[in-house]
Amino acid sequence: MHNRHPDRSGGSRPATGLLLVLANFVPLFGALFWGWSILEIVAVYWAENLVIGGFTLLRILAARPHDAIRGHFIGNLFTGAFFTVHYGIFCLVHGVFVFSLLGDGKTGKAVFQGGFLWALLALVLSHGVSFVRGYLLAGDWRGTTAQTQMFAPYPRIVVLHLTILLGAFAVQALGSPVWMLVILVVGKTLLDLALHRGASWWKEMKATS
């Protein structure tokens, strides 16, 4: 079956991939020039979960399957509420885990300031462009369900953050040298880009099947 809604995003995949790389350059800059610790870098990646969760909620609310019945938005609202609670608990547990193991006595206030705000802004911009161009303008909100969008972020997040945490423990064990921090950031960026391209490839395969 051919895709009923052709890609009108104007080549969004290369653009969103580039923005994803640029957003990941902020932690790299922090490691090289702002003296960021391993906690501050991992905290940025943890905050990215919240950004992804926010845009996932918007995807859930906008979803409209081909066989949508009147009032389907009410179901989207219930799915969105369930996702908010479930995903919120996931992020809370993840955050407690990160700060308890990597915190070294630092409080959240000492971490979430300065360059952190620039990193967060870059992530919001990256994922925001992906949402608008790759989901709304491309018409992907049609033909999908709220349930599909609810589960979509988990595989990517689990793979990314297991890798990040294992790398973070290795960096901390070696005394957090700058070159190790750089390797962690670059490795995360490459993995993020690979997962992004993999998701795009899978979506294209489904659209043309």
GULUM-739496 format. One line per 2 residues: number of its first residue (from 1); for each residue x, z negated, y of C-alpha. Coordinates in nm, 2 decimals, always signed. Example, Ala and Ser with C-alpha at 12.3 -4.5 7.8 and 13.67 -1.06 7.14 Angstrom:
1> +1.23 -0.78 -0.45; +1.37 -0.71 -0.11
This chain:
1> +0.00 +0.00 +0.00; +0.14 +0.09 +0.34
3> +0.17 -0.16 +0.62; -0.15 -0.16 +0.82
5> +0.02 -0.29 +1.13; +0.34 -0.11 +1.21
7> +0.62 -0.30 +1.38; +0.56 -0.29 +1.75
9> +0.83 -0.54 +1.83; +1.07 -0.28 +1.96
11> +1.35 -0.35 +1.72; +1.31 -0.73 +1.73
13> +1.51 -0.81 +1.42; +1.85 -0.72 +1.57
15> +1.76 -0.88 +1.90; +1.64 -1.21 +1.74
17> +1.95 -1.21 +1.51; +2.17 -1.18 +1.82
19> +1.99 -1.46 +2.00; +2.02 -1.67 +1.69
21> +2.40 -1.62 +1.70; +2.42 -1.69 +2.07
23> +2.22 -2.01 +2.03; +2.46 -2.13 +1.77
25> +2.75 -2.08 +2.01; +2.64 -2.38 +2.22
27> +2.75 -2.63 +1.95; +3.07 -2.43 +1.91
29> +3.13 -2.46 +2.28; +3.06 -2.83 +2.25
31> +3.31 -2.88 +1.97; +3.58 -2.69 +2.16
33> +3.53 -2.80 +2.52; +3.28 -3.09 +2.54
35> +3.45 -3.31 +2.28; +3.14 -3.33 +2.06
37> +3.16 -3.54 +1.75; +3.02 -3.44 +1.41
39> +2.71 -3.65 +1.48; +2.63 -3.46 +1.80
41> +2.66 -3.13 +1.63; +2.44 -3.23 +1.34
43> +2.20 -3.39 +1.58; +2.15 -3.05 +1.75
45> +2.08 -2.89 +1.41; +1.84 -3.17 +1.33
47> +1.66 -3.11 +1.67; +1.63 -2.74 +1.57
49> +1.40 -2.86 +1.29; +1.16 -2.98 +1.56
51> +1.18 -2.65 +1.74; +1.11 -2.46 +1.42
53> +0.82 -2.70 +1.35; +0.66 -2.64 +1.69
55> +0.67 -2.26 +1.65; +0.55 -2.29 +1.29
57> +0.24 -2.48 +1.42; +0.17 -2.19 +1.66
59> +0.21 -1.95 +1.37; -0.04 -2.15 +1.17
61> -0.29 -2.15 +1.45; -0.26 -1.78 +1.52
63> -0.28 -1.67 +1.15; -0.57 -1.44 +1.06
65> -0.59 -1.31 +0.71; -0.75 -0.97 +0.65
67> -1.05 -1.13 +0.48; -1.09 -1.40 +0.75
69> -1.44 -1.54 +0.78; -1.61 -1.66 +1.09
71> -1.48 -2.00 +1.19; -1.14 -1.95 +1.01
73> -0.97 -2.11 +1.31; -1.12 -2.45 +1.22
75> -0.94 -2.42 +0.88; -0.62 -2.33 +1.07
77> -0.66 -2.65 +1.28; -0.69 -2.87 +0.97
79> -0.39 -2.69 +0.81; -0.20 -2.74 +1.14
81> -0.28 -3.11 +1.15; -0.17 -3.16 +0.79
83> +0.15 -2.97 +0.86; +0.22 -3.18 +1.17
85> +0.20 -3.50 +0.97; +0.39 -3.38 +0.67
87> +0.66 -3.20 +0.86; +0.69 -3.49 +1.11
89> +0.76 -3.73 +0.82; +1.01 -3.49 +0.68
91> +1.20 -3.47 +1.01; +1.18 -3.85 +1.07
93> +1.33 -3.92 +0.73; +1.60 -3.66 +0.79
95> +1.68 -3.80 +1.13; +1.71 -4.16 +1.00
97> +1.94 -4.03 +0.72; +2.16 -3.84 +0.96
99> +2.20 -4.13 +1.21; +2.25 -4.39 +0.95
101> +2.52 -4.20 +0.77; +2.69 -4.03 +1.06
103> +2.60 -4.25 +1.35; +2.90 -4.47 +1.36
105> +2.71 -4.71 +1.59; +2.60 -4.45 +1.84
107> +2.24 -4.46 +1.96; +2.02 -4.16 +2.01
109> +2.05 -4.20 +2.39; +2.42 -4.15 +2.37
111> +2.38 -3.83 +2.17; +2.08 -3.66 +2.33
113> +2.22 -3.59 +2.68; +2.45 -3.35 +2.87
115> +2.53 -3.04 +2.67; +2.27 -3.13 +2.41
117> +1.99 -3.02 +2.64; +2.16 -2.68 +2.68
119> +2.18 -2.65 +2.31; +1.81 -2.74 +2.27
121> +1.71 -2.49 +2.54; +1.91 -2.21 +2.37
123> +1.73 -2.29 +2.04; +1.39 -2.29 +2.20
125> +1.47 -1.95 +2.36; +1.60 -1.81 +2.03
127> +1.30 -1.92 +1.82; +1.06 -1.85 +2.10
129> +1.16 -1.48 +2.12; +1.14 -1.46 +1.74
131> +0.79 -1.59 +1.75; +0.67 -1.36 +2.03
133> +0.84 -1.04 +1.93; +0.86 -1.08 +1.55
135> +0.52 -1.25 +1.49; +0.28 -1.18 +1.78
137> +0.38 -0.84 +1.91; +0.47 -0.71 +1.56
139> +0.12 -0.81 +1.44; +0.25 -1.03 +1.16
141> -0.02 -1.29 +1.26; -0.27 -1.05 +1.10
143> -0.28 -1.04 +0.72; -0.12 -1.38 +0.68
145> -0.27 -1.72 +0.61; -0.22 -2.06 +0.77
147> -0.11 -2.20 +0.43; +0.16 -1.93 +0.39
149> +0.30 -2.01 +0.74; +0.28 -2.38 +0.67
151> +0.53 -2.36 +0.37; +0.74 -2.08 +0.52
153> +1.01 -2.30 +0.70; +1.09 -2.54 +0.42
155> +1.32 -2.32 +0.20; +1.53 -2.22 +0.49
157> +1.56 -2.57 +0.63; +1.64 -2.73 +0.29
159> +1.92 -2.48 +0.22; +2.06 -2.50 +0.57
161> +2.06 -2.87 +0.60; +2.19 -2.95 +0.26
163> +2.49 -2.73 +0.34; +2.53 -2.89 +0.69
165> +2.52 -3.24 +0.56; +2.77 -3.17 +0.28
167> +3.00 -3.01 +0.54; +2.95 -3.30 +0.78
169> +3.05 -3.55 +0.52; +3.37 -3.35 +0.45
171> +3.45 -3.32 +0.82; +3.39 -3.69 +0.87
173> +3.61 -3.78 +0.58; +3.90 -3.58 +0.73
175> +3.87 -3.75 +1.07; +3.66 -3.48 +1.24
177> +3.94 -3.25 +1.35; +3.82 -2.98 +1.59
179> +3.91 -2.70 +1.36; +3.69 -2.85 +1.09
181> +3.40 -2.88 +1.34; +3.45 -2.52 +1.43
183> +3.44 -2.41 +1.07; +3.12 -2.61 +1.02
185> +2.95 -2.44 +1.32; +3.07 -2.09 +1.23
187> +2.96 -2.15 +0.86; +2.62 -2.27 +0.97
189> +2.58 -1.97 +1.20; +2.67 -1.72 +0.93
191> +2.43 -1.89 +0.68; +2.16 -1.90 +0.94
193> +2.20 -1.53 +1.01; +2.21 -1.44 +0.64
195> +1.88 -1.63 +0.58; +1.73 -1.47 +0.88
197> +1.82 -1.12 +0.75; +1.70 -1.21 +0.40
199> +1.36 -1.32 +0.53; +1.33 -1.00 +0.73
201> +1.42 -0.79 +0.42; +1.17 -0.97 +0.21
203> +0.90 -0.92 +0.47; +0.97 -0.55 +0.48
205> +0.96 -0.52 +0.10; +0.62 -0.69 +0.10
207> +0.49 -0.47 +0.38; +0.58 -0.15 +0.20
209> +0.47 -0.26 -0.15
